[in-house]
Amino acid sequence: MKAVPRIPFSLLFGILLLLTLLPLKITSSPRTQAEALVKWKNSLSSADPSLSSWSLSNVNNLCNWTSIVCGDSTGEVSQIHLSSLNLTGTLDEFDFSQFRNLTAFNLNNNNLLGTIP
């Protein structure tokens, strides 16, 4: 019977350690961005009725949502313009990690409190 070569424990441990140290890539898609926007909108105590397009029932039209601009052909959000929309609340529930291509985020003239996460 042929002996099966064994991988030294130190090599196996080193490979596992290396894999745990690699940064995790956060994946984003128009759907996860839509979910993040709806979650944040729902956390606000007040928002302009024009944001009614921000709905999961309208998830396939994210690039047509009020105040949303999409960039390239991926359909991901590149700009959010929410100036003077009577938003009241915080940014605590806004998941910035979902918007890796965000180049503009205008919240001017609203009632948002707290820090930027």
Backbone as a printed PyTorch tensor [residue, N CA C, xyz], in Angstrom:
tensor([[[  0.8360,  -1.1560,   0.0000],
         [  0.0000,   0.0000,   0.0000],
         [  0.8900,   1.2320,   0.0000]],

        [[  0.4860,   2.2130,  -0.8200],
         [  1.2580,   3.4340,  -0.9600],
         [  0.8790,   4.4110,   0.1480]],

        [[  1.8690,   5.0430,   0.7270],
         [  1.6220,   6.0200,   1.7920],
         [  1.1560,   7.3340,   1.1890]],

        [[  0.1400,   7.9290,   1.7910],
         [ -0.3660,   9.2240,   1.3530],
         [  0.4550,  10.3050,   2.0420]],

        [[  1.0100,  11.2510,   1.2440],
         [  1.8230,  12.2980,   1.8770],
         [  0.9450,  13.1670,   2.7850]],

        [[  1.4830,  13.5260,   3.9120],
         [  0.7640,  14.3740,   4.8650],
         [  1.2620,  15.8050,   4.7530]],

        [[  0.3080,  16.7270,   4.8640],
         [  0.6600,  18.1460,   4.8590],
         [  1.0530,  18.5070,   6.2880]],

        [[  2.2310,  19.0980,   6.4390],
         [  2.6480,  19.4830,   7.7890],
         [  1.6440,  20.4530,   8.4140]],

        [[  1.3870,  20.2580,   9.6840],
         [  0.4280,  21.0970,  10.3990],
         [  0.7970,  22.5750,  10.3050]],

        [[  2.0720,  22.9080,  10.3910],
         [  2.4930,  24.3060,  10.3520],
         [  2.1600,  24.9430,   8.9940]],

        [[  2.2690,  24.1790,   7.9050],
         [  1.9270,  24.7000,   6.5830],
         [  0.4190,  24.9130,   6.4780]],

        [[ -0.3480,  23.9600,   6.9350],
         [ -1.8050,  24.0780,   6.9150],
         [ -2.2630,  25.2580,   7.7600]],

        [[ -1.6850,  25.4100,   8.9380],
         [ -2.0220,  26.5300,   9.8160],
         [ -1.6690,  27.8630,   9.1570]],

        [[ -0.5140,  27.9200,   8.5030],
         [ -0.0850,  29.1420,   7.8230],
         [ -1.0330,  29.5340,   6.7010]],

        [[ -1.5000,  28.5690,   5.9360],
         [ -2.4360,  28.8420,   4.8440],
         [ -3.7540,  29.3570,   5.4150]],

        [[ -4.2640,  28.7130,   6.4500],
         [ -5.5090,  29.1760,   7.0730],
         [ -5.3660,  30.5800,   7.6520]],

        [[ -4.2380,  30.8570,   8.2700],
         [ -4.0030,  32.1880,   8.8260],
         [ -3.9710,  33.2340,   7.7220]],

        [[ -3.3140,  32.9270,   6.6260],
         [ -3.2460,  33.8500,   5.4920],
         [ -4.6370,  34.1370,   4.9350]],

        [[ -5.4540,  33.1100,   4.8120],
         [ -6.8050,  33.3060,   4.2870],
         [ -7.6570,  34.1760,   5.1980]],

        [[ -7.4710,  34.0750,   6.5010],
         [ -8.2590,  34.9010,   7.4200],
         [ -7.7880,  36.3460,   7.4330]],

        [[ -6.5590,  36.5850,   7.0280],
         [ -6.0290,  37.9450,   7.0250],
         [ -6.3350,  38.6950,   5.7330]],

        [[ -6.7350,  37.9850,   4.6960],
         [ -7.0700,  38.6530,   3.4450],
         [ -8.3270,  39.4970,   3.6390]],

        [[ -8.3210,  40.7090,   3.1030],
         [ -9.5100,  41.5440,   3.2670],
         [-10.6990,  40.9590,   2.5210]],

        [[-11.8570,  41.1050,   3.1290],
         [-13.0740,  40.6450,   2.4880],
         [-13.5400,  41.6910,   1.4940]],

        [[-13.8770,  41.2590,   0.3210],
         [-14.3840,  42.1790,  -0.6950],
         [-15.8820,  42.3350,  -0.4720]],

        [[-16.3150,  43.5610,  -0.2850],
         [-17.7330,  43.8260,  -0.1130],
         [-18.3490,  43.9140,  -1.4920]],

        [[-19.3040,  43.0390,  -1.7340],
         [-19.9440,  43.0700,  -3.0340],
         [-21.1960,  43.9120,  -2.9590]],

        [[-21.4310,  44.5980,  -4.0230],
         [-22.5790,  45.4790,  -4.0950],
         [-23.2830,  45.2260,  -5.4100]],

        [[-24.5690,  45.4430,  -5.4140],
         [-25.3580,  45.3010,  -6.6280],
         [-26.4770,  46.3280,  -6.5560]],

        [[-27.1220,  46.6060,  -7.6650],
         [-28.2550,  47.5300,  -7.6060],
         [-29.3030,  47.0940,  -6.5790]],

        [[-29.5410,  45.7950,  -6.4510],
         [-30.5340,  45.3100,  -5.4840],
         [-30.1000,  45.5930,  -4.0440]],

        [[-28.8380,  45.2960,  -3.7010],
         [-28.3880,  45.5470,  -2.3270],
         [-28.3450,  47.0480,  -2.0450]],

        [[-28.0440,  47.8490,  -3.0750],
         [-28.0770,  49.2960,  -2.8940],
         [-29.5100,  49.7690,  -2.6570]],

        [[-30.4530,  49.2380,  -3.4170],
         [-31.8610,  49.6010,  -3.2330],
         [-32.3220,  49.2260,  -1.8260]],

        [[-31.9460,  48.0470,  -1.3760],
         [-32.3210,  47.6110,  -0.0300],
         [-31.7310,  48.5440,   1.0240]],

        [[-30.4790,  48.9540,   0.8280],
         [-29.8250,  49.8600,   1.7820],
         [-30.5180,  51.2220,   1.7990]],

        [[-30.8930,  51.7260,   0.6390],
         [-31.5750,  53.0250,   0.5750],
         [-32.9520,  52.9680,   1.2410]],

        [[-33.7030,  51.9070,   0.9920],
         [-35.0250,  51.7690,   1.5990],
         [-34.9060,  51.6270,   3.1150]],

        [[-33.9350,  50.8590,   3.5670],
         [-33.7240,  50.7000,   5.0110],
         [-33.4310,  52.0520,   5.6540]],

        [[-32.5710,  52.8500,   5.0200],
         [-32.2360,  54.1580,   5.5720],
         [-33.4450,  55.0860,   5.5430]],

        [[-34.1530,  55.1140,   4.4150],
         [-35.3410,  55.9690,   4.3070],
         [-36.3540,  55.6210,   5.4010]],

        [[-36.5450,  54.3240,   5.6480],
         [-37.4970,  53.8860,   6.6700],
         [-37.0600,  54.2450,   8.0830]],

        [[-35.7640,  54.4930,   8.2740],
         [-35.2670,  54.8750,   9.6060],
         [-35.4710,  56.3660,   9.8770]],

        [[-35.7490,  57.1450,   8.8310],
         [-35.9350,  58.5860,   9.0030],
         [-37.3050,  58.8600,   9.6120]],

        [[-37.3840,  59.8810,  10.4410],
         [-38.6760,  60.2320,  11.0260],
         [-39.4970,  61.0940,  10.0870]],

        [[-38.8720,  61.6660,   9.0610],
         [-39.5780,  62.4810,   8.0810],
         [-38.7980,  62.4810,   6.7720]],

        [[-39.5410,  62.3580,   5.6670],
         [-38.9290,  62.4090,   4.3360],
         [-39.9460,  62.9740,   3.3550]],

        [[-39.4540,  63.6160,   2.3340],
         [-40.3030,  64.2070,   1.3000],
         [-41.0950,  63.1020,   0.5770]],

        [[-42.3640,  63.3500,   0.2680],
         [-43.1620,  62.3620,  -0.4670],
         [-42.5730,  61.9810,  -1.8300]],

        [[-41.7180,  62.8280,  -2.3720],
         [-41.1100,  62.5030,  -3.6700],
         [-40.2310,  61.2580,  -3.5960]],

        [[-39.8590,  60.8410,  -2.3860],
         [-39.0460,  59.6290,  -2.2470],
         [-39.9020,  58.3690,  -2.2350]],

        [[-41.1570,  58.4800,  -2.6070],
         [-42.0250,  57.2970,  -2.6530],
         [-41.5360,  56.2900,  -3.6960]],

        [[-40.7340,  56.7420,  -4.6630],
         [-40.1620,  55.8080,  -5.6470],
         [-39.1380,  54.8780,  -4.9930]],

        [[-38.6420,  55.2430,  -3.8160],
         [-37.6890,  54.4140,  -3.0870],
         [-38.4610,  53.2710,  -2.4400]],

        [[-38.6460,  52.2250,  -3.1820],
         [-39.4540,  51.1020,  -2.7250],
         [-38.8940,  49.8060,  -3.2810]],

        [[-38.9380,  48.7460,  -2.4900],
         [-38.4510,  47.4620,  -2.9810],
         [-39.3390,  46.9020,  -4.0840]],

        [[-40.5660,  47.3830,  -4.1690],
         [-41.4110,  46.9460,  -5.2740],
         [-40.9640,  47.6020,  -6.5870]],

        [[-40.0910,  48.5880,  -6.4800],
         [-39.5750,  49.3230,  -7.6340],
         [-38.0640,  49.0880,  -7.7900]],

        [[-37.5830,  47.9750,  -7.2540],
         [-36.1450,  47.7220,  -7.1790],
         [-35.4830,  47.6240,  -8.5540]],

        [[-36.1980,  47.1890,  -9.5540],
         [-35.6020,  47.0530, -10.8870],
         [-35.4230,  48.3770, -11.6010]],

        [[-35.9230,  49.4470, -11.0000],
         [-35.8010,  50.7780, -11.6000],
         [-34.9860,  51.7240, -10.7200]],

        [[-34.0120,  51.2040, -10.0140],
         [-33.2070,  52.0010,  -9.0840],
         [-32.6690,  53.2690,  -9.7310]],

        [[-32.2320,  53.1820, -10.9670],
         [-31.6500,  54.3490, -11.6380],
         [-32.6900,  55.4060, -11.9810]],

        [[-33.9660,  55.0800, -11.8220],
         [-35.0370,  56.0460, -12.0530],
         [-35.6330,  56.5760, -10.7490]],

        [[-35.0960,  56.1500,  -9.6290],
         [-35.5950,  56.6300,  -8.3460],
         [-35.2970,  58.1230,  -8.2160]],

        [[-36.1670,  58.8360,  -7.5260],
         [-35.9720,  60.2600,  -7.2700],
         [-34.6290,  60.4840,  -6.5830]],

        [[-33.8670,  61.4370,  -7.0780],
         [-32.5990,  61.8820,  -6.4830],
         [-31.4380,  60.9050,  -6.6430]],

        [[-31.6120,  59.8510,  -7.4330],
         [-30.5680,  58.8450,  -7.6390],
         [-30.0120,  58.9730,  -9.0560]],

        [[-28.6840,  58.9300,  -9.1630],
         [-28.0110,  58.9270, -10.4670],
         [-27.1310,  57.6860, -10.5010]],

        [[-27.2610,  56.9240, -11.5680],
         [-26.4190,  55.7370, -11.7320],
         [-25.2860,  56.0540, -12.6860]],

        [[-24.1920,  55.3570, -12.4760],
         [-23.0080,  55.5910, -13.2890],
         [-22.9890,  54.7390, -14.5310]],

        [[-22.0850,  53.8190, -14.5640],
         [-21.8430,  53.0220, -15.7570],
         [-22.9230,  51.9700, -15.9980]],

        [[-22.6320,  51.0410, -16.8340],
         [-23.6000,  50.0250, -17.2540],
         [-23.9710,  49.0250, -16.1540]],

        [[-23.3010,  49.0720, -15.0040],
         [-23.6320,  48.1420, -13.9180],
         [-24.9360,  48.5050, -13.2350]],

        [[-25.3930,  49.7330, -13.4240],
         [-26.6270,  50.1610, -12.7800],
         [-26.4510,  50.5060, -11.3220]],

        [[-25.2030,  50.6980, -10.8900],
         [-24.9390,  51.0510,  -9.4920],
         [-25.0260,  52.5590,  -9.3010]],

        [[-25.3820,  52.9580,  -8.0960],
         [-25.5530,  54.3630,  -7.7540],
         [-24.2070,  55.0710,  -7.7500]],

        [[-24.1510,  56.2220,  -8.4270],
         [-22.9260,  57.0290,  -8.4120],
         [-23.1520,  58.3660,  -7.6980]],

        [[-24.4130,  58.8300,  -7.6630],
         [-24.7090,  60.1020,  -7.0020],
         [-26.0790,  60.0250,  -6.3270]],

        [[-26.1640,  60.6950,  -5.1730],
         [-27.4290,  60.8240,  -4.4520],
         [-27.5920,  62.3000,  -4.1140]],

        [[-28.6500,  62.9100,  -4.6280],
         [-28.8930,  64.3440,  -4.4130],
         [-30.1930,  64.5180,  -3.6300]],

        [[-30.0750,  64.7960,  -2.3380],
         [-31.2360,  64.8870,  -1.4590],
         [-31.3770,  66.2670,  -0.8320]],

        [[-30.9250,  67.2700,  -1.5210],
         [-30.9730,  68.6330,  -1.0030],
         [-32.4150,  69.0980,  -0.8220]],

        [[-32.6850,  69.7050,   0.3380],
         [-33.9660,  70.3510,   0.6480],
         [-35.1730,  69.4250,   0.5020]],

        [[-35.0510,  68.1920,   0.9930],
         [-36.1620,  67.2380,   0.9210],
         [-36.8050,  66.9810,   2.2810]],

        [[-36.5680,  67.8800,   3.2370],
         [-37.1950,  67.7560,   4.5530],
         [-36.8920,  66.4170,   5.2280]],

        [[-35.6720,  65.9390,   5.0460],
         [-35.2730,  64.6990,   5.7040],
         [-34.9720,  64.9950,   7.1650]],

        [[-35.5280,  64.1780,   8.0490],
         [-35.2810,  64.3320,   9.4750],
         [-34.8610,  62.9760,  10.0220]],

        [[-33.7190,  62.9470,  10.6830],
         [-33.2170,  61.6970,  11.2480],
         [-31.7060,  61.7130,  11.3280]],

        [[-31.1190,  60.5350,  11.1610],
         [-29.6570,  60.3900,  11.2360],
         [-29.1670,  59.5640,  10.0470]],

        [[-27.8660,  59.4460,   9.9640],
         [-27.2360,  58.5810,   8.9620],
         [-26.8550,  57.2270,   9.5510]],

        [[-27.2610,  56.9750,  10.7860],
         [-26.8650,  55.7390,  11.4660],
         [-27.2000,  54.4810,  10.6710]],

        [[-28.3200,  54.4630,   9.9920],
         [-28.7450,  53.2760,   9.2490],
         [-28.3150,  53.2960,   7.7820]],

        [[-27.5870,  54.3330,   7.3760],
         [-27.1260,  54.3910,   5.9850],
         [-25.8790,  53.5330,   5.8470]],

        [[-25.9520,  52.5030,   5.0150],
         [-24.8390,  51.5690,   4.8350],
         [-23.9330,  52.0440,   3.7010]],

        [[-22.9700,  52.8960,   4.0470],
         [-22.0570,  53.4640,   3.0510],
         [-21.2710,  52.3810,   2.2990]],

        [[-21.0580,  51.2370,   2.9240],
         [-20.2590,  50.1890,   2.2800],
         [-20.9070,  49.6460,   1.0160]],

        [[-22.1940,  49.8260,   0.8330],
         [-22.8800,  49.3450,  -0.3610],
         [-22.6670,  50.2530,  -1.5750]],

        [[-22.1180,  51.4460,  -1.3520],
         [-22.0200,  52.4480,  -2.4140],
         [-20.5590,  52.7510,  -2.7480]],

        [[-19.8830,  51.7650,  -3.2660],
         [-18.4490,  51.8950,  -3.5280],
         [-18.1350,  52.8530,  -4.6680]],

        [[-19.1160,  53.1490,  -5.5260],
         [-18.9010,  54.0730,  -6.6470],
         [-19.5620,  55.4200,  -6.4240]],

        [[-19.9230,  55.7220,  -5.2000],
         [-20.5960,  56.9830,  -4.8900],
         [-19.6060,  58.1380,  -4.9740]],

        [[-19.9070,  59.1070,  -5.8440],
         [-19.0140,  60.2580,  -6.0090],
         [-19.6320,  61.5470,  -5.4820]],

        [[-20.9540,  61.5700,  -5.2830],
         [-21.6220,  62.7630,  -4.7570],
         [-22.7660,  62.3180,  -3.8500]],

        [[-22.8520,  62.9590,  -2.6830],
         [-23.9060,  62.6580,  -1.7110],
         [-24.3230,  63.9820,  -1.0960]],

        [[-25.3580,  64.6070,  -1.6520],
         [-25.7810,  65.9450,  -1.2460],
         [-26.9510,  65.8520,  -0.2820]],

        [[-26.7280,  66.2920,   0.9470],
         [-27.7520,  66.2970,   1.9940],
         [-28.0480,  67.7130,   2.4730]],

        [[-27.6900,  68.6990,   1.6980],
         [-27.8180,  70.1000,   2.0690],
         [-29.2690,  70.4590,   2.4160]],

        [[-29.4300,  71.3150,   3.4090],
         [-30.7400,  71.8590,   3.8190],
         [-31.7490,  70.7760,   4.2570]],

        [[-31.3180,  69.9070,   5.1330],
         [-32.1880,  68.9100,   5.7400],
         [-31.9910,  68.9580,   7.2530]],

        [[-32.6850,  68.1390,   7.9770],
         [-32.6010,  68.1110,   9.4440],
         [-31.9930,  66.8140,   9.9220]],

        [[-30.7510,  66.5660,   9.5100],
         [-30.0660,  65.3390,   9.9000],
         [-29.1260,  65.6370,  11.0610]],

        [[-29.1810,  64.7770,  12.0550],
         [-28.3700,  64.9380,  13.2590],
         [-27.3630,  63.8230,  13.3920]],

        [[-26.3780,  64.0240,  14.2440],
         [-25.4200,  62.9770,  14.5520],
         [-24.2000,  63.0380,  13.6720]],

        [[-23.4350,  61.9650,  13.7480],
         [-22.1750,  61.9080,  13.0270],
         [-22.3230,  61.0920,  11.7570]],

        [[-21.3400,  61.2260,  10.8930],
         [-21.2790,  60.4070,   9.6730],
         [-20.5740,  59.1070,  10.0550]],

        [[-21.2730,  57.9880,   9.8970],
         [-20.6700,  56.7040,  10.3030],
         [-19.4420,  56.3620,   9.4760]]])
